[in-house]
Amino acid sequence: MAKKTVAGLRKQGAKDYTKVIKMVKSDKTGSYSFREEVLPKDAVQDFLNDK
C-alpha cells in the first residue's frame, strides 16, 4: 500500500507534500487506530495538534 503513495508523490511539485500517520485513541472503546493523510507541508503541525 505504501508503494502507491510513494510512486504518486514522485511527480513534479510532490516535495511540497508529506504523508502523515497519527495514532488516535477511541473514546468509546479505548483502543487505538491509525489515521493517514497526505498533506501539504505547512498543514502537518495543524493535523498533528488537532484532537
Beta strands, then each sheet from edge to edge (+ up, - down):
strand 1: 17-25
strand 2: 32-40
sheet 1: 1+ 2-
end
